[in-house]
Amino acid sequence: MDNVHQTLVNKLKEHSKLTADDMTGIETINYAVRHLGPNEDLIRQGDTTKASALVLHGMLARYHLMPNGRRQYLSYHLKGDVPDAQMLFIEKMDHGLCAMDHAMVASIPHSELMRVFHARPTIGFAVWRETLIDSAIFREAITNNSARSTLARLAHFFCELFYRAKASGLTRRNTLDVPIGLNQLGETLAMSLATVNRALLNLRETNAANFKGGELTVFDWAALQDLGEFDPSYLHIVRKPRF
């Protein structure tokens, strides 16, 4: 099994059971590799596409483009995620997907996915479950941005990223590369730049975590989890990461 197929298997096994025959089916999927530069769009709002992307390296972001040119970032996607699987069933993209840093994706034709789904329905169910977890992340983001204090909002956002990365084996001990600028943090969490800076200072003062230079360092996971009122159950990850 090559690295691309193994990446997809590892991701789906975080929340779904796959048999040996399922994994053999995944090995038959054809794909093309695409490299993206920082802020380069993979898909633009309003596009149609005949392929879905599997993130192999770096971080992708889902966003809405506002009439004034600003963005509302909706979610972030790490290695193993399939952030546009919904395009199997939706004609036009109602949001954009861009790379946050240098990224690499495997572009998988929809015809390939549908072929494998017909042959191995369990794989289809697992990819469907992946899109349902995306929806749970969207719902949590609505609650986070509308009902939590700025410090709790920031802490929850960092908790989610760190927990997902930890489950996928992408952290380095207590650190995670998070290539998100301060303006982009504001566009994610509905904060002004001044509010973002103040919230980061407040977070640093708790000694729970620090974010600087695109690197998130978690010093006290339990304290950060309490600050963000973070309950990871909405992520539906079966293999719980250890902290």
N, C-alpha and C positions, 0 to 999 in steps of 0.2 A: 504494500500500500504506500503510495507516494505521500509527500507532505501535505498536499492540498486535500486529498481524500481523508487523511488522518485528522487534519484540522476540523473538517466537517463532522467526522465521527466523534471526536472528543467533545465538540460543542453539543451535539445532539444528546450524547450520553449524560450530560449534566442534568437533564430533566426527563429523558425518555429511555426506555429499554430497547436495545437493538440486538438482534440475533446475529449469528455468524453469517447467515444468508443475507441479512440486511446490509451488513458491512461489505460483503462481496458485491452487492448491488451498487453500493456507493462507489466502489472501486471502478465501476464501468462508466461513471459520469465523465463526459468530455467537457473541457473548459478551455478558456484562453486567459492568460495572465495579463493584467494591465497595471502599469505604474502610474501613480498620481503624485503631483507636487503639492506643497502646502497651499490650502485654500482652493485647489482645483476641484471643479464640479465633476462628480461621477454622473449625476443625473440632475437636470434642471427642472424646476417646477413647470408643469405643463407638457413635459416630454412623454413620449411613448417609448417603450423598450421591449425587446424580445429576449432579454437575458436578465438574470439576477446575479448579484455580487456576493461572494463570500470573502470576508475580510481576512487577509493573510498576514498583514503587517501594518502597524500604525493605527491611527484612530480616524474614524469617519463620523460626521455629524449630520443629523437630519435637521432641516430648518425650513421655516416659512419666510419667504421674501415679502417684505411689506412695501406698500406703494411709495414710501419715502426712501427706499433703498436699504433700510435697516433690516436686520434679521432677528427672528425669534427662534433660537435653537431649541429643539424639541427633545432630542435624545442623542446619546453618543454611543458609538459602536466600536467594539474591540475585536481582536483576533478571534475568528470563529463565528462571528455574527453574520447573519444574512439579512441585512437591513431593508432590502427591497423585495422580499419574497411576495408581498401583497400584490406586486405587479403581475403576478400570474393571473389575477382575477380582476384587476382594475385597469381600465383602458389608458387613462392619463395620470401622470404623477401629480399629486396635489401638494407636493413639497419637494425640496431639493435635498441632495446628498452631496457632501463635499468632504475632501480630505482635510484634516487639521494640521497634518505634518506630511512628511514623505510617507506614502502608503502604497500598499500593493493589494490587489484584489484578484480573485478568480472569477471571471465572467462566465456564468453557466447558462447556456441557452434554455429558455423555458421548455422547448421541445424535449431536451434531455431530462429536465426535472419531471415533466409529465410522464415520460417513458418509464422512469424509475418508479414513480408513484404508482403507476398501473401494475408494474411487476411486483413491487414490494410496498403495499399500502402503509405498512408501519412507518416507512421513511416519510411518506406524505403526512401522516399524523404527527410525526416528530417536527417536521418543518412547520406545519400548521400551529403546533404548540409554541414554537419559537415566535410566530407572529402574535399569538395571544399574550405571550410574556411581554412583547413590545407594547401591546395595548395596556397592560398592567403598569408598565413604566410610564406611559403617557398619563394615565389616571393619577398616579402618585405625584407626577410633576405638577399637575393642576393643583392638587392639595398642597404640595410643598410651596408653590409660588403664591398661593392665595391665603393660606391659613397659618403659616409659620412665621416666626420672627426672622429677621435677616440672618442672625447668627445660626439659628436652627436650620434655616433654609440652606445655608452654605454647608453646614455640617452634614445634613442629610444627603446633599448632592455628592459630597466627597465620600460619604459612607457607601452610597450605591456604587459609584465607580470602583472603589477599592474592593468591595465585597465581590463584585462581578469579576474583577481582574484576579483576585485571590483564588476564586473558584476555578478560573481558567489557567492558573499557574503563570500569570503575567507579572506578578509583583516581584520585587527584589527585597526579600525580607519585609521591612516595614515601609518600603518606598514604591512609588508608581510614577512613571512618566505620564504627565497630563499636559499635552501640548495645546493648552487653552489660554489665550491672552486675557487680560483683565477686562477689556471691553467685551470680549466674547462671554466671559463669566456673567457680566451684567446683562447681556442679551439672552443669556440662558435663564437667569434667576430673577429677571425683572427688577434689576437694581441699577442705579446710576453708578458711574465710576467711583464717585466719592463714597457711596454706600458700600461698594465692593471693597474698597481699601479699608474702610472702617471695620467691616465684618471680618476681613482677613486679620487685621490687628487684634480684634477681640478674640478670634479663634487662637491666634498665636499665644495670647495671654493665658489661655486656659491650660496650655501645655498638653493638650490632647493631640494636636496635629499642626502642621505648618505647610503652607503652599508658597513656593518661591522658585522662580526661574523655570517654570514648567514641571516642577517635581513636587509631588505630594508625599509628605512624610508623616506617618501615623505613629505617635509616641504612646498613646493610650487608647486602644480600640474601644474598650468599654465606655470610657469617658466620651469619646467622639460619638458613639452610638447613642448615648444618653442625650447629648447635646442636640443631635439631629432627630431625636424621637424615631430612630430607624428600626423598623421591623422588617427583616429581609424576606418574610414569607411570600410577599407579592412577586418575588423573582422566581419562585418555584424551582429552586436549585436543590436537587436531591442530594448530591455530594457536597455536604456543607464544608466550607473551608475552615481550617484551624487557625486561631489567632494566638 
